[in-house]
């Protein structure tokens, strides 16, 4: 699955979770999935705890986080 296809799973709606990035319009934020992964949860554990998520949603959260950290650094001469 391509990164572009994964990123289509990320939605931002001002009426859902205060406009924070969520997965497929649901009230599960990208941050929630990233926090679970950072705490050591496996994909299987996350999918078991959140049965409405799909494994591609986990990869989408990672792809989104990766994209957000890749920005230009401008240096003043």
MOPAC internal coordinates of N, CA, C and O (Angstrom, degrees):
PM7 1SCF
backbone

  N    0.0000 0     0.00 0     0.00 0    0    0    0
  C    1.4463 1     0.00 0     0.00 0    1    0    0
  C    1.5267 1   108.17 1     0.00 0    2    1    0
  O    1.2310 1   120.20 1   -48.01 1    3    2    1
  N    1.3088 1   117.22 1   131.99 1    3    2    1
  C    1.4593 1   121.41 1  -177.21 1    5    3    2
  C    1.5312 1   110.92 1   -76.18 1    6    5    3
  O    1.2310 1   121.05 1   -22.40 1    7    6    5
  N    1.3189 1   115.60 1   157.60 1    7    6    5
  C    1.4653 1   120.86 1   178.73 1    9    7    6
  C    1.5231 1   110.22 1   -60.89 1   10    9    7
  O    1.2310 1   120.20 1   138.56 1   11   10    9
  N    1.3266 1   117.23 1   -41.44 1   11   10    9
  C    1.4701 1   119.83 1   179.25 1   13   11   10
  C    1.5235 1   111.15 1   -60.03 1   14   13   11
  O    1.2310 1   120.79 1   139.19 1   15   14   13
  N    1.3333 1   116.09 1   -40.81 1   15   14   13
  C    1.4642 1   120.05 1   179.07 1   17   15   14
  C    1.5335 1   110.02 1   -65.66 1   18   17   15
  O    1.2310 1   120.57 1   139.66 1   19   18   17
  N    1.3210 1   116.52 1   -40.34 1   19   18   17
  C    1.4655 1   120.30 1   178.42 1   21   19   18
  C    1.5238 1   111.15 1   -63.78 1   22   21   19
  O    1.2310 1   120.55 1   138.27 1   23   22   21
  N    1.3277 1   116.55 1   -41.73 1   23   22   21
  C    1.4668 1   119.90 1  -176.52 1   25   23   22
  C    1.5271 1   112.76 1   -66.48 1   26   25   23
  O    1.2310 1   120.03 1   160.40 1   27   26   25
  N    1.3317 1   117.54 1   -19.60 1   27   26   25
  C    1.4645 1   120.27 1   175.83 1   29   27   26
  C    1.5292 1   111.20 1   -68.14 1   30   29   27
  O    1.2310 1   120.18 1   164.33 1   31   30   29
  N    1.3195 1   117.26 1   -15.67 1   31   30   29
  C    1.4590 1   121.72 1   177.58 1   33   31   30
  C    1.5292 1   111.55 1   -78.09 1   34   33   31
  O    1.2310 1   120.40 1   164.28 1   35   34   33
  N    1.3131 1   116.84 1   -15.72 1   35   34   33
  C    1.4673 1   121.31 1  -178.94 1   37   35   34
  C    1.5248 1   108.54 1   -89.38 1   38   37   35
  O    1.2310 1   121.01 1   -53.99 1   39   38   37
  N    1.3174 1   115.68 1   126.01 1   39   38   37
  C    1.4649 1   120.46 1  -179.95 1   41   39   38
  C    1.5276 1   109.43 1  -122.71 1   42   41   39
  O    1.2310 1   121.68 1   -32.83 1   43   42   41
  N    1.3127 1   114.39 1   147.17 1   43   42   41
  C    1.4658 1   121.12 1   176.49 1   45   43   42
  C    1.5247 1   106.82 1  -129.30 1   46   45   43
  O    1.2310 1   121.63 1   -66.33 1   47   46   45
  N    1.3261 1   114.48 1   113.67 1   47   46   45
  C    1.4578 1   121.43 1  -177.36 1   49   47   46
  C    1.5286 1   107.05 1  -132.61 1   50   49   47
  O    1.2310 1   119.86 1   -56.49 1   51   50   49
  N    1.3340 1   117.88 1   123.51 1   51   50   49
  C    1.4637 1   119.72 1  -178.03 1   53   51   50
  C    1.5313 1   113.29 1   -60.28 1   54   53   51
  O    1.2310 1   119.62 1   163.81 1   55   54   53
  N    1.3264 1   118.33 1   -16.19 1   55   54   53
  C    1.4598 1   122.35 1  -179.09 1   57   55   54
  C    1.5248 1   112.89 1   -94.67 1   58   57   55
  O    1.2310 1   120.38 1   176.84 1   59   58   57
  N    1.3205 1   116.87 1    -3.16 1   59   58   57
  C    1.4681 1   121.02 1   179.79 1   61   59   58
  C    1.5229 1   108.40 1  -122.71 1   62   61   59
  O    1.2310 1   120.83 1   -59.54 1   63   62   61
  N    1.3181 1   116.02 1   120.46 1   63   62   61
  C    1.4765 1   123.03 1   178.31 1   65   63   62
  C    1.5276 1   112.46 1    52.81 1   66   65   63
  O    1.2310 1   120.99 1  -142.27 1   67   66   65
  N    1.3148 1   115.72 1    37.73 1   67   66   65
  C    1.4603 1   120.17 1   176.04 1   69   67   66
  C    1.5183 1   114.39 1    63.02 1   70   69   67
  O    1.2310 1   120.16 1  -155.45 1   71   70   69
  N    1.3250 1   117.30 1    24.55 1   71   70   69
  C    1.4592 1   120.61 1   178.49 1   73   71   70
  C    1.5175 1   114.15 1    83.32 1   74   73   71
  O    1.2310 1   120.49 1  -172.06 1   75   74   73
  N    1.3236 1   116.66 1     7.94 1   75   74   73
  C    1.4682 1   119.09 1   176.99 1   77   75   74
  C    1.5269 1   109.48 1   -75.69 1   78   77   75
  O    1.2310 1   119.94 1   -28.38 1   79   78   77
  N    1.3288 1   117.73 1   151.62 1   79   78   77
  C    1.4658 1   120.81 1  -179.43 1   81   79   78
  C    1.5270 1   111.23 1   -60.87 1   82   81   79
  O    1.2310 1   121.09 1   -52.33 1   83   82   81
  N    1.3277 1   115.52 1   127.67 1   83   82   81
  C    1.4599 1   122.76 1  -179.07 1   85   83   82
  C    1.5275 1   109.73 1  -124.64 1   86   85   83
  O    1.2310 1   121.64 1    -8.31 1   87   86   85
  N    1.3043 1   114.47 1   171.69 1   87   86   85
  C    1.4630 1   120.32 1   178.75 1   89   87   86
  C    1.5225 1   110.04 1   -99.49 1   90   89   87
  O    1.2310 1   120.90 1   -59.32 1   91   90   89
  N    1.3143 1   115.88 1   120.68 1   91   90   89
  C    1.4555 1   125.07 1   174.62 1   93   91   90
  C    1.5217 1   114.07 1    49.01 1   94   93   91
  O    1.2310 1   120.10 1  -142.92 1   95   94   93
  N    1.3373 1   117.42 1    37.08 1   95   94   93
  C    1.4537 1   121.02 1   176.05 1   97   95   94
  C    1.5188 1   113.98 1    76.13 1   98   97   95
  O    1.2310 1   120.19 1  -176.27 1   99   98   97
  N    1.3212 1   117.25 1     3.73 1   99   98   97
  C    1.4581 1   120.68 1   178.55 1  101   99   98
  C    1.5223 1   109.44 1   -87.13 1  102  101   99
  O    1.2310 1   120.67 1   -10.19 1  103  102  101
  N    1.2792 1   116.32 1   169.81 1  103  102  101
  C    1.4652 1   121.27 1  -179.39 1  105  103  102
  C    1.5217 1   111.36 1   -90.14 1  106  105  103
  O    1.2310 1   120.78 1  -137.37 1  107  106  105
  N    1.3013 1   116.12 1    42.63 1  107  106  105
  C    1.4619 1   121.61 1   171.59 1  109  107  106
  C    1.5189 1   106.17 1  -120.15 1  110  109  107
  O    1.2310 1   121.57 1   -63.69 1  111  110  109
  N    1.3196 1   114.60 1   116.31 1  111  110  109
  C    1.4630 1   119.88 1  -174.21 1  113  111  110
  C    1.5197 1   111.32 1   -81.28 1  114  113  111
  O    1.2310 1   120.63 1   -25.48 1  115  114  113
  N    1.3111 1   116.40 1   154.52 1  115  114  113
  C    1.4578 1   121.92 1   173.35 1  117  115  114
  C    1.5256 1   108.86 1   -55.02 1  118  117  115
  O    1.2310 1   120.48 1   137.45 1  119  118  117
  N    1.3156 1   116.69 1   -42.55 1  119  118  117
  C    1.4648 1   121.95 1  -179.97 1  121  119  118
  C    1.5261 1   111.66 1   -58.55 1  122  121  119
  O    1.2310 1   120.06 1   141.65 1  123  122  121
  N    1.3274 1   117.48 1   -38.35 1  123  122  121
  C    1.4610 1   120.72 1   179.89 1  125  123  122
  C    1.5290 1   110.73 1   -60.50 1  126  125  123
  O    1.2310 1   120.83 1   134.73 1  127  126  125
  N    1.3111 1   116.02 1   -45.27 1  127  126  125
  C    1.4672 1   120.54 1   179.96 1  129  127  126
  C    1.5269 1   109.88 1   -66.95 1  130  129  127
  O    1.2310 1   120.38 1   137.22 1  131  130  129
  N    1.3238 1   116.89 1   -42.78 1  131  130  129
  C    1.4672 1   119.88 1   179.24 1  133  131  130
  C    1.5253 1   111.25 1   -63.37 1  134  133  131
  O    1.2310 1   120.21 1   140.46 1  135  134  133
  N    1.3270 1   117.20 1   -39.54 1  135  134  133
  C    1.4636 1   120.67 1   177.98 1  137  135  134
  C    1.5298 1   110.95 1   -62.66 1  138  137  135
  O    1.2310 1   120.54 1   138.78 1  139  138  137
  N    1.3184 1   116.58 1   -41.22 1  139  138  137
  C    1.4692 1   120.03 1   178.01 1  141  139  138
  C    1.5241 1   110.72 1   -62.83 1  142  141  139
  O    1.2310 1   120.57 1   134.90 1  143  142  141
  N    1.3198 1   116.51 1   -45.10 1  143  142  141
  C    1.4655 1   120.16 1   178.81 1  145  143  142
  C    1.5277 1   110.77 1   -63.04 1  146  145  143
  O    1.2310 1   120.25 1   138.22 1  147  146  145
  N    1.3154 1   117.12 1   -41.78 1  147  146  145
  C    1.4673 1   121.71 1  -179.90 1  149  147  146
  C    1.5279 1   111.19 1   -64.35 1  150  149  147
  O    1.2310 1   120.67 1   149.68 1  151  150  149
  N    1.3222 1   116.32 1   -30.32 1  151  150  149
  C    1.4630 1   120.92 1   179.38 1  153  151  150
  C    1.5256 1   112.01 1   -80.44 1  154  153  151
  O    1.2310 1   120.84 1   176.15 1  155  154  153
  N    1.3442 1   115.99 1    -3.85 1  155  154  153
  C    1.4583 1   119.72 1   176.63 1  157  155  154
  C    1.5136 1   115.39 1   100.44 1  158  157  155
  O    1.2310 1   119.87 1  -174.03 1  159  158  157
  N    1.3244 1   117.86 1     5.97 1  159  158  157
  C    1.4644 1   120.07 1   178.41 1  161  159  158
  C    1.5251 1   109.82 1   -68.01 1  162  161  159
  O    1.2310 1   121.01 1   -39.60 1  163  162  161
  N    1.3029 1   115.68 1   140.40 1  163  162  161
  C    1.4641 1   120.26 1   177.17 1  165  163  162
  C    1.5244 1   109.21 1   -84.51 1  166  165  163
  O    1.2310 1   121.19 1   -14.55 1  167  166  165
  N    1.3098 1   115.32 1   165.45 1  167  166  165
  C    1.4675 1   119.74 1   176.70 1  169  167  166
  C    1.5255 1   109.51 1   -58.32 1  170  169  167
  O    1.2310 1   120.44 1   136.89 1  171  170  169
  N    1.3309 1   116.76 1   -43.11 1  171  170  169
  C    1.4682 1   120.30 1  -178.89 1  173  171  170
  C    1.5282 1   111.52 1   -62.25 1  174  173  171
  O    1.2310 1   120.23 1   140.76 1  175  174  173
  N    1.3338 1   117.16 1   -39.24 1  175  174  173
  C    1.4687 1   120.10 1   178.51 1  177  175  174
  C    1.5242 1   110.82 1   -65.14 1  178  177  175
  O    1.2310 1   120.53 1   136.87 1  179  178  177
  N    1.3128 1   116.59 1   -43.13 1  179  178  177
  C    1.4689 1   120.48 1   179.92 1  181  179  178
  C    1.5224 1   110.04 1   -63.46 1  182  181  179
  O    1.2310 1   120.32 1   134.63 1  183  182  181
  N    1.3160 1   116.99 1   -45.37 1  183  182  181
  C    1.4578 1   120.85 1  -178.71 1  185  183  182
  C    1.5272 1   111.69 1   -66.98 1  186  185  183
  O    1.2310 1   120.60 1   149.69 1  187  186  185
  N    1.3172 1   116.45 1   -30.31 1  187  186  185
  C    1.4690 1   120.24 1   176.95 1  189  187  186
  C    1.5261 1   110.64 1   -71.86 1  190  189  187
  O    1.2310 1   120.47 1   138.64 1  191  190  189
  N    1.3350 1   116.72 1   -41.36 1  191  190  189
  C    1.4658 1   121.29 1  -179.84 1  193  191  190
  C    1.5212 1   112.98 1   -74.08 1  194  193  191
  O    1.2310 1   120.44 1   152.01 1  195  194  193
  N    1.3218 1   116.77 1   -27.99 1  195  194  193
  C    1.4684 1   123.06 1  -179.31 1  197  195  194
  C    1.5305 1   108.55 1  -127.07 1  198  197  195
  O    1.2310 1   120.00 1  -102.71 1  199  198  197
  N    1.3396 1   117.61 1    77.29 1  199  198  197
  C    1.4673 1   120.87 1  -172.39 1  201  199  198
  C    1.5294 1   115.02 1   -63.62 1  202  201  199
  O    1.2310 1   120.08 1   164.71 1  203  202  201
  N    1.3257 1   117.45 1   -15.29 1  203  202  201
  C    1.4644 1   120.15 1   178.70 1  205  203  202
  C    1.5269 1   111.45 1   -83.73 1  206  205  203
  O    1.2310 1   119.93 1   172.28 1  207  206  205
  N    1.3346 1   117.74 1    -7.72 1  207  206  205
  C    1.4580 1   120.93 1   175.22 1  209  207  206
  C    1.5233 1   110.05 1   -85.42 1  210  209  207
  O    1.2310 1   121.52 1   -23.93 1  211  210  209
  N    1.3076 1   114.70 1   156.07 1  211  210  209
  C    1.4666 1   122.27 1   174.76 1  213  211  210
  C    1.5203 1   107.57 1  -118.30 1  214  213  211
  O    1.2310 1   120.67 1   -23.44 1  215  214  213
  N    1.3266 1   116.33 1   156.56 1  215  214  213
  C    1.4634 1   119.15 1  -178.21 1  217  215  214
  C    1.5282 1   111.26 1   -57.67 1  218  217  215
  O    1.2310 1   119.94 1   146.32 1  219  218  217
  N    1.3155 1   117.72 1   -33.68 1  219  218  217
  C    1.4618 1   120.84 1   178.09 1  221  219  218
  C    1.5288 1   110.96 1   -61.70 1  222  221  219
  O    1.2310 1   119.93 1   152.01 1  223  222  221
  N    1.3364 1   117.74 1   -27.99 1  223  222  221
  C    1.4667 1   120.55 1   177.23 1  225  223  222
  C    1.5236 1   110.54 1   -65.38 1  226  225  223
  O    1.2310 1   120.29 1   141.43 1  227  226  225
  N    1.3202 1   117.05 1   -38.57 1  227  226  225
  C    1.4677 1   121.16 1   178.26 1  229  227  226
  C    1.5207 1   109.64 1   -64.74 1  230  229  227
  O    1.2310 1   120.74 1   134.54 1  231  230  229
  N    1.3338 1   116.18 1   -45.46 1  231  230  229
  C    1.4623 1   119.39 1   177.83 1  233  231  230
  C    1.5251 1   110.95 1   -64.47 1  234  233  231
  O    1.2310 1   120.23 1   145.91 1  235  234  233
  N    1.3279 1   117.17 1   -34.09 1  235  234  233
  C    1.4666 1   120.67 1   178.01 1  237  235  234
  C    1.5233 1   110.73 1   -65.12 1  238  237  235
  O    1.2310 1   120.12 1   139.09 1  239  238  237
  N    1.3265 1   117.37 1   -40.91 1  239  238  237
  C    1.4668 1   120.87 1   178.15 1  241  239  238
  C    1.5263 1   110.40 1   -62.13 1  242  241  239
  O    1.2310 1   120.61 1   137.95 1  243  242  241
  N    1.3151 1   116.44 1   -42.05 1  243  242  241
  C    1.4678 1   120.46 1   178.20 1  245  243  242
  C    1.5258 1   111.12 1   -65.79 1  246  245  243
  O    1.2310 1   120.32 1   137.50 1  247  246  245
  N    1.3231 1   117.00 1   -42.50 1  247  246  245
  C    1.4621 1   120.77 1   179.78 1  249  247  246
  C    1.5215 1   110.49 1   -63.99 1  250  249  247
  O    1.2310 1   120.45 1   139.56 1  251  250  249
  N    1.3305 1   116.74 1   -40.44 1  251  250  249
  C    1.4605 1   120.89 1   179.15 1  253  251  250
  C    1.5252 1   110.30 1   -63.97 1  254  253  251
  O    1.2310 1   120.29 1   134.28 1  255  254  253
  N    1.3237 1   117.05 1   -45.72 1  255  254  253
  C    1.4601 1   121.12 1   179.38 1  257  255  254
  C    1.5200 1   110.87 1   -61.60 1  258  257  255
  O    1.2310 1   120.69 1   138.90 1  259  258  257
  N    1.3186 1   116.29 1   -41.10 1  259  258  257
  C    1.4609 1   120.66 1   178.69 1  261  259  258
  C    1.5226 1   110.72 1   -61.83 1  262  261  259
  O    1.2310 1   120.97 1   135.91 1  263  262  261
  N    1.3154 1   115.74 1   -44.09 1  263  262  261
  C    1.4631 1   120.33 1  -179.56 1  265  263  262
  C    1.5269 1   111.00 1   -65.03 1  266  265  263
  O    1.2310 1   119.94 1   141.82 1  267  266  265
  N    1.3193 1   117.73 1   -38.18 1  267  266  265
  C    1.4609 1   121.39 1  -177.81 1  269  267  266
  C    1.5262 1   112.81 1   -68.74 1  270  269  267
  O    1.2310 1   120.37 1   154.37 1  271  270  269
  N    1.3196 1   116.90 1   -25.63 1  271  270  269
  C    1.4597 1   119.31 1  -179.24 1  273  271  270
  C    1.5203 1   112.76 1   -88.66 1  274  273  271
  O    1.2310 1   120.15 1   174.81 1  275  274  273
  N    1.3182 1   117.31 1    -5.19 1  275  274  273
  C    1.4553 1   121.35 1  -178.04 1  277  275  274
  C    1.5233 1   109.79 1  -101.08 1  278  277  275
  O    1.2310 1   121.05 1   -90.97 1  279  278  277
  N    1.3232 1   115.60 1    89.03 1  279  278  277
  C    1.4635 1   119.51 1   178.30 1  281  279  278
  C    1.5277 1   109.22 1  -133.81 1  282  281  279
  O    1.2310 1   121.86 1   -22.88 1  283  282  281
  N    1.2730 1   114.04 1   157.12 1  283  282  281
  C    1.4617 1   120.44 1  -177.40 1  285  283  282
  C    1.5229 1   111.95 1   -66.80 1  286  285  283
  O    1.2310 1   121.22 1   -33.99 1  287  286  285
  N    1.2896 1   115.27 1   146.01 1  287  286  285
  C    1.4662 1   121.93 1   172.56 1  289  287  286
  C    1.5185 1   106.61 1  -112.66 1  290  289  287
  O    1.2310 1   121.08 1   -61.84 1  291  290  289
  N    1.3053 1   115.53 1   118.16 1  291  290  289
  C    1.4589 1   120.67 1  -179.87 1  293  291  290
  C    1.5113 1   108.93 1   -97.66 1  294  293  291
  O    1.2310 1   120.85 1   -47.94 1  295  294  293
  N    1.2892 1   115.98 1   132.06 1  295  294  293
  C    1.4624 1   120.79 1   178.83 1  297  295  294
  C    1.5221 1   109.18 1  -111.85 1  298  297  295
  O    1.2310 1   121.52 1   -45.01 1  299  298  297
  N    1.2879 1   114.70 1   134.99 1  299  298  297
  C    1.4562 1   120.95 1   178.95 1  301  299  298
  C    1.5103 1   107.96 1   -87.85 1  302  301  299
  O    1.2310 1   120.47 1   -50.63 1  303  302  301
  N    1.3199 1   116.70 1   129.37 1  303  302  301
  C    1.4608 1   121.01 1  -178.49 1  305  303  302
  C    1.5035 1   112.08 1   -79.41 1  306  305  303
  O    1.2310 1   120.10 1   180.00 1  307  306  305

